[in-house]
Amino acid sequence: MATSLSLKWPPVGRSFFGGLGSLLSGLLTTSHEMASCNFLSQLQRTFIQMRTVLKVADNSGVKTVMCIQPLKGKKVARLGDTIVVSVKEVMPNAKVKKGEVVKAVVVRAAMDHGRCDGSFVKFDDNAVVLIDKYHGFYLGK
């Protein structure tokens, strides 16, 4: 599980040097190239939405699940949100069977998550922990 912690300053598309003219054209070009690179990386990292395949980060015996619906009337889910998932791939001794519908909490998301201090956290993959449908207890052992 790899995380990256980065500060995004200046904001994408802006530079520290404003409009100082052609003397800083090299800096502005590299700033523009960095902005386009950030834009391309944003295309790969999206929120968790319907039909997103996720890894399971607990020991319930389930390997992968697919998001059916984020809860609370949202169209997308982020870190800490509860979602409804369908079990897609399981180990032979799993408590939950393939095709069952359960709830899960998002514990890792590939999309940047901003913090109050200005830092951003993102993970390499999307992962959830399965919870009981009615009581909210952890389904792992």
MIFIZA-513133 format. One record per residue: residue in three letters; x, y negated, z negated of N, C-alpha, C in turn. Coordinates in pm, whole numbers. Atoms other than C-alpha are relative to their C-alpha. Example, Ala and Ser with C-alpha at 12.3 -4.5 7.8 and 13.67 -1.06 7.14 Angstrom:
lokol ALA, nu 89, nv 119, nw 0, cau 1230, cav 450, caw -780, cu 90, cv -120, cw 0
lokol SER, nu -82, nv 119, nw 6, cau 1367, cav 106, caw -714, cu -77, cv -109, cw -73
! end
This chain:
lokol MET, nu 86, nv 117, nw 0, cau 0, cav 0, caw 0, cu 90, cv -123, cw 0
lokol ALA, nu -85, nv 117, nw -12, cau 169, cav -311, caw 121, cu -86, cv -125, cw 0
lokol THR, nu 69, nv 127, nw 0, cau 59, cav -662, caw 50, cu 98, cv -107, cw 44
lokol SER, nu -86, nv 113, nw -32, cau 188, cav -988, caw 174, cu -61, cv -123, cw -63
lokol LEU, nu 42, nv 122, nw 67, cau 167, cav -1311, caw -16, cu 65, cv -115, cw 74
lokol SER, nu -57, nv 109, nw -78, cau 207, cav -1624, caw 190, cu -76, cv -128, cw -28
lokol LEU, nu 61, nv 132, nw 10, cau 139, cav -1992, caw 167, cu -16, cv -55, cw 141
lokol LYS, nu 25, nv 52, nw -133, cau -21, cav -2144, caw 474, cu 2, cv -153, cw -6
lokol TRP, nu -11, nv 145, nw -6, cau 108, cav -2501, caw 496, cu 104, cv -35, cw 101
lokol PRO, nu 119, nv 80, nw -25, cau 81, cav -2702, caw 711, cu -110, cv 84, cw 61
lokol PRO, nu 109, nv -74, nw -61, cau -263, cav -2591, caw 827, cu 25, cv 19, cw 149
lokol VAL, nu -23, nv -34, nw -140, cau -272, cav -2431, caw 1171, cu -44, cv -115, cw 89
lokol GLY, nu 33, nv 106, nw -94, cau -262, cav -2689, caw 1450, cu 48, cv -138, cw -43
lokol ARG, nu -50, nv 129, nw 48, cau -112, cav -2971, caw 1240, cu 149, cv 13, cw -27
lokol SER, nu -141, nv -2, nw 36, cau 245, cav -3069, caw 1177, cu 27, cv -113, cw -98
lokol PHE, nu -38, nv 104, nw 95, cau 425, cav -3280, caw 921, cu 30, cv -132, cw 70
lokol PHE, nu -55, nv 116, nw -68, cau 546, cav -3523, caw 1187, cu -102, cv -77, cw 82
lokol GLY, nu 105, nv 79, nw -65, cau 212, cav -3644, caw 1328, cu 30, cv -32, cw 143
lokol GLY, nu -21, nv 40, nw -138, cau 274, cav -3845, caw 1646, cu 131, cv -76, cw 17
lokol LEU, nu -127, nv 69, nw -10, cau 645, cav -3933, caw 1640, cu 57, cv 3, cw 142
lokol GLY, nu -42, nv 8, nw -139, cau 673, cav -3879, caw 2017, cu 88, cv 114, cw 45
lokol SER, nu -75, nv -105, nw -67, cau 913, cav -3688, caw 2234, cu 125, cv 43, cw -76
lokol LEU, nu -117, nv -39, nw 77, cau 1197, cav -3681, caw 1980, cu -22, cv 133, cw -72
lokol LEU, nu 30, nv -121, nw 75, cau 1022, cav -3401, caw 1797, cu -75, cv 102, cw 84
lokol SER, nu 76, nv -92, nw -86, cau 884, cav -3214, caw 2098, cu 41, cv 145, cw -24
lokol GLY, nu -44, nv -136, nw 30, cau 1094, cav -2908, caw 2011, cu -70, cv 54, cw -124
lokol LEU, nu 69, nv -44, nw 121, cau 941, cav -2895, caw 1665, cu -148, cv 24, cw 26
lokol LEU, nu 141, nv -16, nw -29, cau 590, cav -2943, caw 1798, cu -25, cv 124, cw 84
lokol THR, nu 16, nv -120, nw -83, cau 641, cav -2668, caw 2055, cu 5, cv 124, cw -89
lokol THR, nu -8, nv -117, nw 87, cau 751, cav -2422, caw 1789, cu -120, cv 6, cw -92
lokol SER, nu 120, nv 1, nw 83, cau 459, cav -2533, caw 1571, cu -119, cv 54, cw 79
lokol HIS, nu 109, nv -49, nw -85, cau 223, cav -2468, caw 1864, cu 13, cv 151, cw 22
lokol GLU, nu -20, nv -143, nw -19, cau 379, cav -2126, caw 1925, cu -37, cv 77, cw -126
lokol MET, nu 36, nv -66, nw 126, cau 338, cav -2040, caw 1557, cu -151, cv 2, cw -16
lokol ALA, nu 145, nv 5, nw 11, cau -26, cav -2151, caw 1570, cu -63, cv 104, cw 91
lokol SER, nu 57, nv -100, nw -89, cau -94, cav -1929, caw 1872, cu 28, cv 140, cw -54
lokol CYS, nu -32, nv -129, nw 60, cau 81, cav -1639, caw 1695, cu -98, cv 30, cw -114
lokol ASN, nu 96, nv -18, nw 108, cau -142, cav -1692, caw 1389, cu -139, cv 31, cw 56
lokol PHE, nu 130, nv -24, nw -62, cau -447, cav -1702, caw 1617, cu -10, cv 144, cw 48
lokol LEU, nu 1, nv -138, nw -48, cau -352, cav -1368, caw 1774, cu -8, cv 99, cw -114
lokol SER, nu 8, nv -91, nw 114, cau -303, cav -1206, caw 1435, cu -138, cv -5, cw -63
lokol GLN, nu 134, nv 10, nw 55, cau -645, cav -1334, caw 1327, cu -99, cv 83, cw 82
lokol LEU, nu 89, nv -80, nw -82, cau -805, cav -1149, caw 1618, cu -4, cv 145, cw -48
lokol GLN, nu -6, nv -137, nw 46, cau -694, cav -817, caw 1469, cu -60, cv 15, cw -139
lokol ARG, nu 43, nv -9, nw 139, cau -797, cav -894, caw 1111, cu -137, cv -66, cw -12
lokol THR, nu 135, nv 53, nw 12, cau -1171, cav -931, caw 1065, cu -60, cv 41, cw -133
lokol PHE, nu 72, nv -38, nw 120, cau -1417, cav -908, caw 782, cu -53, cv 141, cw 16
lokol ILE, nu 60, nv -132, nw -5, cau -1574, cav -576, caw 694, cu -147, cv -18, cw 34
lokol GLN, nu 137, nv 15, nw -47, cau -1898, cav -551, caw 886, cu -58, cv 137, cw 33
lokol MET, nu 62, nv -127, nw -35, cau -2136, cav -285, caw 1013, cu 89, cv 79, cw 96
lokol ARG, nu -74, nv -95, nw -83, cau -1966, cav 21, caw 1172, cu 152, cv -11, cw -17
lokol THR, nu -143, nv 4, nw 30, cau -1623, cav -63, caw 1022, cu 38, cv 129, cw -72
lokol VAL, nu -47, nv -123, nw 63, cau -1433, cav 257, caw 936, cu 103, cv -38, cw -106
lokol LEU, nu -83, nv 36, nw 115, cau -1265, cav 237, caw 594, cu 62, cv 124, cw -63
lokol LYS, nu -62, nv -106, nw 79, cau -1025, cav 450, caw 391, cu -61, cv -1, cw -139
lokol VAL, nu 50, nv -9, nw 137, cau -1131, cav 574, caw 49, cu 120, cv 10, cw -93
lokol ALA, nu -117, nv 11, nw 88, cau -888, cav 485, caw -232, cu -23, cv 65, cw -136
lokol ASP, nu 18, nv -69, nw 127, cau -1014, cav 721, caw -503, cu 17, cv 151, cw 22
lokol ASN, nu -21, nv -145, nw -9, cau -993, cav 1093, caw -578, cu -131, cv 77, cw 2
lokol SER, nu 129, nv -69, nw -10, cau -1353, cav 1187, caw -498, cu 2, cv 108, cw 107
lokol GLY, nu -9, nv -100, nw -105, cau -1239, cav 1403, caw -205, cu -42, cv -51, cw 137
lokol VAL, nu 41, nv 60, nw -127, cau -1365, cav 1168, caw 67, cu 120, cv -73, cw 60
lokol LYS, nu -113, nv 66, nw -67, cau -1112, cav 1047, caw 324, cu -40, cv -130, cw 67
lokol THR, nu 43, nv 121, nw -70, cau -1299, cav 800, caw 544, cu -151, cv -16, cw -10
lokol VAL, nu 141, nv 36, nw 0, cau -1635, cav 624, caw 540, cu -23, cv -107, cw 105
lokol MET, nu 34, nv 106, nw -93, cau -1820, cav 390, caw 773, cu -103, cv -92, cw -66
lokol CYS, nu 89, nv 98, nw 61, cau -1990, cav 71, caw 657, cu -134, cv 0, cw 73
lokol ILE, nu 134, nv 10, nw -57, cau -2366, cav 73, caw 710, cu -53, cv -141, cw -16
lokol GLN, nu 56, nv 132, nw 26, cau -2462, cav -255, caw 546, cu 66, cv -64, cw -121
lokol PRO, nu -41, nv 75, nw 119, cau -2302, cav -516, caw 319, cu -123, cv -40, cw -80
lokol LEU, nu 115, nv 33, nw 83, cau -2530, cav -586, caw 23, cu -12, cv -150, cw -23
lokol LYS, nu 33, nv 139, nw 35, cau -2684, cav -913, caw -99, cu -26, cv -87, cw 122
lokol GLY, nu 43, nv 78, nw -115, cau -2806, cav -1020, caw 245, cu 110, cv -59, cw 85
lokol LYS, nu -111, nv 53, nw -79, cau -2463, cav -1087, caw 391, cu 18, cv 83, cw 126
lokol LYS, nu -34, nv -75, nw -121, cau -2345, cav -987, caw 738, cu 139, cv 59, cw -8
lokol VAL, nu -137, nv -48, nw 15, cau -1984, cav -935, caw 629, cu 33, cv 15, cw -148
lokol ALA, nu -44, nv -21, nw 138, cau -1806, cav -816, caw 314, cu 147, cv -36, cw -12
lokol ARG, nu -139, nv 33, nw 30, cau -1481, cav -930, caw 153, cu 44, cv 80, cw -121
lokol LEU, nu -50, nv -69, nw 119, cau -1273, cav -817, caw -145, cu -100, cv -10, cw -114
lokol GLY, nu 88, nv -1, nw 116, cau -1488, cav -713, caw -440, cu -147, cv 13, cw 31
lokol ASP, nu 141, nv -11, nw -36, cau -1816, cav -694, caw -247, cu -44, cv 146, cw 1
lokol THR, nu 58, nv -134, nw -4, cau -2046, cav -392, caw -269, cu -63, cv 21, cw 136
lokol ILE, nu 55, nv -33, nw -131, cau -2140, cav -219, caw 56, cu -63, cv 139, cw -6
lokol VAL, nu 58, nv -132, nw -16, cau -2347, cav 82, caw 163, cu 78, cv 69, cw 111
lokol VAL, nu -84, nv -70, nw -97, cau -2138, cav 345, caw 344, cu -55, cv 140, cw 26
lokol SER, nu 30, nv -137, nw -36, cau -2185, cav 675, caw 522, cu 131, cv 79, cw 1
lokol VAL, nu -121, nv -81, nw 10, cau -1932, cav 952, caw 452, cu 27, cv 65, cw 136
lokol LYS, nu -35, nv -53, nw -132, cau -1749, cav 1054, caw 772, cu 96, cv 117, cw -6
lokol GLU, nu -101, nv -105, nw 6, cau -1454, cav 1274, caw 671, cu 25, cv 35, cw -146
lokol VAL, nu -17, nv -43, nw 139, cau -1418, cav 1483, caw 354, cu 99, cv 116, cw -8
lokol MET, nu -82, nv -116, nw 28, cau -1185, cav 1736, caw 198, cu -93, cv 116, cw -39
lokol PRO, nu 89, nv -113, nw 29, cau -1320, cav 2090, caw 136, cu -59, cv 2, cw -141
lokol ASN, nu 49, nv -6, nw 138, cau -1359, cav 2045, caw -242, cu -62, cv -131, cw -46
lokol ALA, nu 52, nv 132, nw 34, cau -1529, cav 1704, caw -231, cu -133, cv 8, cw -73
lokol LYS, nu 129, nv 11, nw 68, cau -1814, cav 1606, caw -463, cu -108, cv -46, cw 96
lokol VAL, nu 92, nv 59, nw -95, cau -1978, cav 1412, caw -182, cu 14, cv 73, cw 133
lokol LYS, nu -3, nv -71, nw -127, cau -2072, cav 1584, caw 143, cu -3, cv -96, cw 118
lokol LYS, nu -2, nv 80, nw -123, cau -2030, cav 1458, caw 499, cu -143, cv -40, cw 37
lokol GLY, nu 131, nv 51, nw -40, cau -2321, cav 1241, caw 612, cu -80, cv -63, cw -112
lokol GLU, nu 72, nv 62, nw 112, cau -2429, cav 1129, caw 264, cu 18, cv -152, cw 4
lokol VAL, nu -4, nv 146, nw 9, cau -2507, cav 763, caw 206, cu 23, cv -38, cw -146
lokol VAL, nu -36, nv 42, nw 135, cau -2341, cav 609, caw -101, cu 38, cv -148, cw 2
lokol LYS, nu -47, nv 138, nw 12, cau -2239, cav 267, caw -230, cu 150, cv 1, cw -26
lokol ALA, nu -144, nv 13, nw 21, cau -1879, cav 145, caw -243, cu 36, cv -145, cw -27
lokol VAL, nu -53, nv 134, nw 27, cau -1675, cav -154, caw -362, cu 129, cv -16, cw 80
lokol VAL, nu -118, nv 27, nw -82, cau -1414, cav -309, caw -131, cu 116, cv -36, cw -93
lokol VAL, nu -115, nv 27, nw 85, cau -1072, cav -297, caw -302, cu 120, cv -50, cw 80
lokol ARG, nu -106, nv 52, nw -87, cau -841, cav -371, caw -6, cu -63, cv -45, cw 130
lokol ALA, nu 52, nv 51, nw -126, cau -918, cav -586, caw 297, cu 114, cv -61, cw 79
lokol ALA, nu -107, nv 50, nw -85, cau -696, cav -672, caw 591, cu -13, cv -150, cw 27
lokol MET, nu 21, nv 144, nw -20, cau -845, cav -1022, caw 614, cu 63, cv -78, cw -114
lokol ASP, nu -59, nv 86, nw 104, cau -668, cav -1304, caw 428, cu -104, cv -35, cw -105
lokol HIS, nu 86, nv 39, nw 111, cau -814, cav -1377, caw 87, cu 69, cv -114, cw -74
lokol GLY, nu -61, nv 117, nw 63, cau -742, cav -1728, caw -48, cu -22, cv -3, cw -149
lokol ARG, nu 9, nv 15, nw 145, cau -674, cav -1794, caw -413, cu -6, cv -148, cw -35
lokol CYS, nu 14, nv 138, nw 46, cau -725, cav -2107, caw -620, cu 131, cv -78, cw 12
lokol ASP, nu -128, nv 70, nw -2, cau -352, cav -2187, caw -626, cu 54, cv -24, cw 141
lokol GLY, nu -41, nv 25, nw -139, cau -333, cav -2199, caw -244, cu 69, cv 116, cw 66
lokol SER, nu -63, nv -117, nw -61, cau -177, cav -1857, caw -188, cu -105, cv 88, cw 67
lokol PHE, nu 88, nv -91, nw -71, cau -326, cav -1594, caw 42, cu 50, cv 142, cw -18
lokol VAL, nu -34, nv -141, nw 16, cau -333, cav -1217, caw -12, cu -70, cv 78, cw 111
lokol LYS, nu 61, nv -89, nw -98, cau -390, cav -961, caw 262, cu 68, cv 136, cw -8
lokol PHE, nu -49, nv -136, nw 6, cau -346, cav -585, caw 284, cu 15, cv 56, cw 141
lokol ASP, nu -21, nv -63, nw -130, cau -245, cav -350, caw 565, cu -124, cv 71, cw 52
lokol ASP, nu 116, nv -76, nw -43, cau -575, cav -164, caw 571, cu -123, cv -41, cw -81
lokol ASN, nu 124, nv 21, nw 74, cau -936, cav -171, caw 456, cu -29, cv 126, cw -80
lokol ALA, nu 27, nv -116, nw 85, cau -1019, cav 55, caw 161, cu -110, cv -31, cw -100
lokol VAL, nu 109, nv 13, nw 95, cau -1309, cav 117, caw -75, cu 14, cv 104, cw -110
lokol VAL, nu 15, nv -98, nw 107, cau -1385, cav 299, caw -401, cu -148, cv 32, cw -7
lokol LEU, nu 139, nv -42, nw 3, cau -1707, cav 501, caw -409, cu -58, cv -13, cw -141
lokol ILE, nu 69, nv 14, nw 128, cau -1958, cav 427, caw -684, cu -134, cv 71, cw 8
lokol ASP, nu 130, nv -67, nw 7, cau -2279, cav 597, caw -801, cu -108, cv -94, cw 53
lokol LYS, nu 103, nv 80, nw -67, cau -2584, cav 479, caw -609, cu -90, cv -74, cw -100
lokol TYR, nu 98, nv 57, nw 92, cau -2801, cav 410, caw -915, cu 63, cv -66, cw -121
lokol HIS, nu -57, nv 51, nw 125, cau -2574, cav 350, caw -1216, cu 124, cv -86, cw 19
lokol GLY, nu -120, nv 79, nw -26, cau -2264, cav 196, caw -1057, cu 126, cv 59, cw -59
lokol PHE, nu -120, nv -65, nw 55, cau -2021, cav 447, caw -1210, cu 90, cv 46, cw 113
lokol TYR, nu -103, nv -45, nw -92, cau -1702, cav 551, caw -1036, cu -22, cv 147, cw 32
lokol LEU, nu 27, nv -137, nw -39, cau -1748, cav 877, caw -837, cu 122, cv 91, cw -10
lokol GLY, nu -120, nv -83, nw 11, cau -1386, cav 996, caw -870, cu 6, cv 75, cw -132
lokol LYS, nu -14, nv -83, nw 122, cau -1271, cav 1243, caw -1132, cu 62, cv -76, cw -113
! end
